[in-house]
């Protein structure tokens, strides 16, 4: 999937997203592109916790001396709720546990850590699953811990 022409307007070529899984993968790819364009360094994607800490970290990036754990929520604009509303306090607690487990496995020295949420809203052309537009919102510091 080529994302170079997609920002908040229509694509220059047709992108067909057949199901929710494809919409989610598209949102994550768009989020990674956004983060790299903003000068972040990609450290990990789709990392799964194991043992007592189960779950997934969508994206892990760093910028200067901060490691950011990024949760991506992608939704169709046909849905009323904002994608970030799916990140409840329970989800934040789970992401914090996953982030700690990720840091234990990595020899990364970070002065700070941060949880960010990237919301992606997609709009389809009428009557199709062809992407008409995508809008990305990056909320920094939803939760912080050391």
ZIKA-V651286 format. One record per residue. N is the residue number from 1. RES is the residue in three letters. PSI is psi in degrees with one decimal (none if undefined). Layout:
n->N res->RES psi->PSI
n->N res->RES psi->PSI
This chain:
n->1 res->UNK psi->123.9
n->2 res->UNK psi->121.6
n->3 res->UNK psi->2.3
n->4 res->UNK psi->-23.0
n->5 res->UNK psi->2.9
n->6 res->UNK psi->125.7
n->7 res->UNK psi->-103.2
n->8 res->UNK psi->3.8
n->9 res->UNK psi->-170.5
n->10 res->UNK psi->152.5
n->11 res->UNK psi->160.1
n->12 res->UNK psi->-7.9
n->13 res->UNK psi->165.4
n->14 res->UNK psi->129.5
n->15 res->UNK psi->120.1
n->16 res->UNK psi->123.0
n->17 res->UNK psi->100.4
n->18 res->UNK psi->-27.1
n->19 res->UNK psi->177.2
n->20 res->UNK psi->-36.4
n->21 res->UNK psi->-41.6
n->22 res->UNK psi->-37.2
n->23 res->UNK psi->-43.9
n->24 res->UNK psi->-45.0
n->25 res->UNK psi->-39.4
n->26 res->UNK psi->-45.9
n->27 res->UNK psi->-42.3
n->28 res->UNK psi->-41.1
n->29 res->UNK psi->-40.7
n->30 res->UNK psi->-39.4
n->31 res->UNK psi->-43.7
n->32 res->UNK psi->-45.4
n->33 res->UNK psi->-44.5
n->34 res->UNK psi->-47.8
n->35 res->UNK psi->-44.3
n->36 res->UNK psi->-40.6
n->37 res->UNK psi->-27.3
n->38 res->UNK psi->3.4
n->39 res->UNK psi->8.5
n->40 res->UNK psi->156.7
n->41 res->UNK psi->126.8
n->42 res->UNK psi->125.3
n->43 res->UNK psi->-33.7
n->44 res->UNK psi->156.4
n->45 res->UNK psi->139.9
n->46 res->UNK psi->50.2
n->47 res->UNK psi->130.8
n->48 res->UNK psi->129.9
n->49 res->UNK psi->158.3
n->50 res->UNK psi->174.6
n->51 res->UNK psi->-131.2
n->52 res->UNK psi->-18.5
n->53 res->UNK psi->98.4
n->54 res->UNK psi->148.3
n->55 res->UNK psi->-172.4
n->56 res->UNK psi->138.4
n->57 res->UNK psi->122.6
n->58 res->UNK psi->-54.2
n->59 res->UNK psi->137.8
n->60 res->UNK psi->125.2
n->61 res->UNK psi->166.1
n->62 res->UNK psi->152.9
n->63 res->UNK psi->118.7
n->64 res->UNK psi->-119.5
n->65 res->UNK psi->23.2
n->66 res->UNK psi->131.5
n->67 res->UNK psi->128.2
n->68 res->UNK psi->129.9
n->69 res->UNK psi->118.1
n->70 res->UNK psi->120.1
n->71 res->UNK psi->129.7
n->72 res->UNK psi->128.5
n->73 res->UNK psi->122.1
n->74 res->UNK psi->132.9
n->75 res->UNK psi->159.5
n->76 res->UNK psi->144.5
n->77 res->UNK psi->-12.7
n->78 res->UNK psi->-21.9
n->79 res->UNK psi->140.9
n->80 res->UNK psi->-38.8
n->81 res->UNK psi->146.2
n->82 res->UNK psi->139.0
n->83 res->UNK psi->-36.6
n->84 res->UNK psi->-18.9
n->85 res->UNK psi->-17.2
n->86 res->UNK psi->-10.2
n->87 res->UNK psi->88.2
n->88 res->UNK psi->173.0
n->89 res->UNK psi->-35.2
n->90 res->UNK psi->-40.9
n->91 res->UNK psi->-41.1
n->92 res->UNK psi->-43.3
n->93 res->UNK psi->-43.3
n->94 res->UNK psi->-43.5
n->95 res->UNK psi->-37.1
n->96 res->UNK psi->-42.2
n->97 res->UNK psi->-43.5
n->98 res->UNK psi->-41.3
n->99 res->UNK psi->-42.5
n->100 res->UNK psi->-42.8
n->101 res->UNK psi->-40.3
n->102 res->UNK psi->-44.9
n->103 res->UNK psi->-33.8
n->104 res->UNK psi->-35.4
n->105 res->UNK psi->-10.0
n->106 res->UNK psi->141.3
n->107 res->UNK psi->44.4
n->108 res->UNK psi->128.5
n->109 res->UNK psi->113.0
n->110 res->UNK psi->136.5
n->111 res->UNK psi->-30.6
n->112 res->UNK psi->157.2
n->113 res->UNK psi->156.9
n->114 res->UNK psi->146.2
n->115 res->UNK psi->124.2
n->116 res->UNK psi->155.9
n->117 res->UNK psi->129.0
n->118 res->UNK psi->121.7
n->119 res->UNK psi->131.7
n->120 res->UNK psi->123.7
n->121 res->UNK psi->126.8
n->122 res->UNK psi->148.8
n->123 res->UNK psi->134.0
n->124 res->UNK psi->154.7
n->125 res->UNK psi->144.9
n->126 res->UNK psi->130.2
n->127 res->UNK psi->7.1
n->128 res->UNK psi->175.6
n->129 res->UNK psi->23.4
n->130 res->UNK psi->129.5
n->131 res->UNK psi->129.4
n->132 res->UNK psi->-39.5
n->133 res->UNK psi->160.2
n->134 res->UNK psi->139.9
n->135 res->UNK psi->130.6
n->136 res->UNK psi->132.5
n->137 res->UNK psi->127.7
n->138 res->UNK psi->111.9
n->139 res->UNK psi->117.1
n->140 res->UNK psi->145.7
n->141 res->UNK psi->39.6
n->142 res->UNK psi->-34.3
n->143 res->UNK psi->146.3
n->144 res->UNK psi->146.3
n->145 res->UNK psi->164.1
n->146 res->UNK psi->none
